[in-house]
Amino acid sequence: MHQSSKSSRSESAVSVIGAGIAGAWQALLFAQAGHAVTLHERSDATLTQSTSHWAGGMLAPYCEAEVSEPVIVRLGLRSLDLWRENLPETPFNGSLVVAHPRDRSDFERFARLTTGHRRLDAQALARIEPSLEDRFREALFYPDEGHVEPRRVLPQLHARIRAAGGTVQFNSEATPEDCDGIVIDCRGLFARDTQPELRGVKGEMILVETAEVELSRPVRLMHPRWPLYVIPRADHLFMLGATSLESEATGVSLRSALELLSAAYTVHPAFAEARVVEFGSGLRPAFPDHLPRIAIDKERIAVNGLYRHGFLLAPALAELTLSYVERGTIDNEVMQCA
Ligand SMILES: Cc1cc2nc3c(=O)[nH]c(=O)nc-3n(C[C@H](O)[C@H](O)[C@H](O)COP(=O)(O)OP(=O)(O)OC[C@H]3O[C@@H](n4cnc5c(N)ncnc54)[C@H](O)[C@@H]3O)c2cc1C
């Protein structure tokens, strides 16, 4: 990091475009810092057109180290602190990684490539997740990881923005040219007019309901193609996710549905009787290098490319943007100045 010659400023008018997880965190930190923030969202408060609506909401920097660059882990760890500080009710129950005997080598590889975990034998696993008794011989437990429920936490963030003095406007389509003052463009995949290298990476999910299984934390199951996980939600719901496909099609394919549902069934056979509540998919906004980017052009700042880490990275990216606006601080790993 270094300080640029940008003069310090405070309490400027700030327009944030896009109320998904990236924009929500930007608006929150700027409003809390005393800026006059307006958050524009083109859709209504249900945000069903946003990628964030479909996400798992795992805050898992240690597990992501298996496939991600160190900058993701660095920013992810900082984000955990910001989630804890700003939304203390965020559940930090950790997360689990399990494997069936045939995937033992993948399990060991995952253990080698990640830190922040301890090994649990079958008895220790059953103590923290009684529903998983006799299901797996061993598990990796990442005690410092957390998870949020996107469809609950986004409204909470929007309420916090208002409580901090900001304005949240739904059904308010905006472009960076429409807005005065500092503009923070968080339009996700809709920003391809100004960031044409963005692409969508499809992620499919299924929501099921059962009272026969209880979990306190996300459980990842080793899988040869993508990380399959079961995430507990309120009201006996579980999210099964998520595929990662080079496609911008919508919907869930039969193949993906079979894989996601079979994975849940092998985590616990009681999922066979679960009620399927929803099939859905979202497009993760990604740059070619799969890294997030804060692109700065004078008073226009674009925060995008959060790919599969939006919930994990949004708080830290908002902190970096605020630090740039207030003190001119540049983080060379994620910031690009015109
Ligand atoms: C199945 C799945 C599972 C995932 N699981 C996880 C996970 O466990 N953990 C994690 O960290 N990440 C996860 N992700 C990734 C995460 O969802 C994305 O990184 C994140 O949602 C991207 O957020 P965003 O705010 O950049 O984009 P979006 O959520 O798409 O938000 C952009 C917003 O901008 C609005 N907008 C667009 N144009 C305009 C305009 N002109 N005016 C006003 N508003 C506009 C849109 O309506 C939208 O609400 C997952 C993604 C998928 C698909």
The ligand as a Tripos MOL2 file, in Angstrom:
@<TRIPOS>MOLECULE
LIG
   53    58     1     0     0
SMALL
NO_CHARGES

@<TRIPOS>ATOM
      1 C1        -24.7860  -20.1280   -6.3390 C.3       1 LIG1
      2 C2        -23.8280  -19.1070   -5.8140 C.ar      1 LIG1
      3 C3        -23.2470  -19.3090   -4.5660 C.ar      1 LIG1
      4 C4        -22.3640  -18.3560   -4.0460 C.ar      1 LIG1
      5 N1        -21.8560  -18.5540   -2.7950 N.ar      1 LIG1
      6 C5        -21.0450  -17.6200   -2.2430 C.ar      1 LIG1
      7 C6        -20.5590  -17.7850   -0.9210 C.ar      1 LIG1
      8 O1        -20.8690  -18.7690   -0.2520 O.2       1 LIG1
      9 N2        -19.7390  -16.8270   -0.4170 N.ar      1 LIG1
     10 C7        -19.3860  -15.7150   -1.1350 C.ar      1 LIG1
     11 O2        -18.6320  -14.8770   -0.6180 O.2       1 LIG1
     12 N3        -19.8460  -15.5260   -2.4030 N.ar      1 LIG1
     13 C8        -20.6550  -16.4600   -2.9650 C.ar      1 LIG1
     14 N4        -21.1250  -16.2900   -4.2490 N.ar      1 LIG1
     15 C9        -20.6400  -15.1440   -5.0270 C.3       1 LIG1
     16 C10       -21.4270  -13.8820   -4.7170 C.3       1 LIG1
     17 O3        -22.7970  -14.1550   -4.8170 O.3       1 LIG1
     18 C11       -21.0370  -12.7640   -5.7100 C.3       1 LIG1
     19 O4        -19.6410  -12.5540   -5.6630 O.3       1 LIG1
     20 C12       -21.7290  -11.4630   -5.3130 C.3       1 LIG1
     21 O5        -23.1170  -11.6490   -5.1780 O.3       1 LIG1
     22 C13       -21.4740  -10.3370   -6.3200 C.3       1 LIG1
     23 O6        -22.0750   -9.2010   -5.7360 O.3       1 LIG1
     24 P1        -22.2170   -7.8230   -6.4870 P.3       1 LIG1
     25 O7        -22.8000   -6.8860   -5.4860 O.co2     1 LIG1
     26 O8        -20.9410   -7.4720   -7.1590 O.co2     1 LIG1
     27 O9        -23.2750   -8.1090   -7.6650 O.3       1 LIG1
     28 P2        -24.8800   -8.2550   -7.5750 P.3       1 LIG1
     29 O10       -25.2830   -9.0220   -6.3800 O.co2     1 LIG1
     30 O11       -25.3350   -8.7710   -8.8900 O.co2     1 LIG1
     31 O12       -25.3730   -6.7660   -7.3770 O.3       1 LIG1
     32 C14       -25.3530   -5.8180   -8.4210 C.3       1 LIG1
     33 C15       -26.6050   -4.9670   -8.2470 C.3       1 LIG1
     34 O13       -26.5620   -3.8580   -9.1310 O.3       1 LIG1
     35 C16       -27.8870   -3.5920   -9.5480 C.3       1 LIG1
     36 N5        -27.8230   -2.7610  -10.7530 N.ar      1 LIG1
     37 C17       -27.3470   -3.1010  -11.9700 C.ar      1 LIG1
     38 N6        -27.4320   -2.0590  -12.8210 N.ar      1 LIG1
     39 C18       -27.9490   -1.0350  -12.1110 C.ar      1 LIG1
     40 C19       -28.2620    0.3140  -12.4260 C.ar      1 LIG1
     41 N7        -28.0370    0.8290  -13.6420 N.pl3     1 LIG1
     42 N8        -28.8070    1.1070  -11.4570 N.ar      1 LIG1
     43 C20       -29.0310    0.6170  -10.2010 C.ar      1 LIG1
     44 N9        -28.7490   -0.6540   -9.8570 N.ar      1 LIG1
     45 C21       -28.2110   -1.4700  -10.7890 C.ar      1 LIG1
     46 C22       -28.4540   -4.9830   -9.7870 C.3       1 LIG1
     47 O14       -29.8600   -4.9900   -9.8370 O.3       1 LIG1
     48 C23       -27.8770   -5.7290   -8.5880 C.3       1 LIG1
     49 O15       -28.7480   -5.6750   -7.4750 O.3       1 LIG1
     50 C24       -22.0220  -17.2050   -4.8040 C.ar      1 LIG1
     51 C25       -22.6150  -16.9990   -6.0400 C.ar      1 LIG1
     52 C26       -23.5190  -17.9360   -6.5530 C.ar      1 LIG1
     53 C27       -24.1720  -17.6820   -7.8690 C.3       1 LIG1
@<TRIPOS>BOND
     1     1     2 1
     2     2     3 ar
     3     2    52 ar
     4     3     4 ar
     5     4     5 ar
     6     4    50 ar
     7     5     6 ar
     8     6     7 ar
     9     6    13 1
    10     7     8 2
    11     7     9 ar
    12     9    10 ar
    13    10    11 2
    14    10    12 ar
    15    12    13 ar
    16    13    14 ar
    17    14    15 1
    18    14    50 ar
    19    15    16 1
    20    16    17 1
    21    16    18 1
    22    18    19 1
    23    18    20 1
    24    20    21 1
    25    20    22 1
    26    22    23 1
    27    23    24 1
    28    24    25 2
    29    24    26 1
    30    24    27 1
    31    27    28 1
    32    28    29 2
    33    28    30 1
    34    28    31 1
    35    31    32 1
    36    32    33 1
    37    33    34 1
    38    33    48 1
    39    34    35 1
    40    35    36 1
    41    35    46 1
    42    36    37 ar
    43    36    45 ar
    44    37    38 ar
    45    38    39 ar
    46    39    40 ar
    47    39    45 ar
    48    40    41 1
    49    40    42 ar
    50    42    43 ar
    51    43    44 ar
    52    44    45 ar
    53    46    47 1
    54    46    48 1
    55    48    49 1
    56    50    51 ar
    57    51    52 ar
    58    52    53 1
@<TRIPOS>SUBSTRUCTURE
     1 LIG1         1 GROUP 0 **** ****
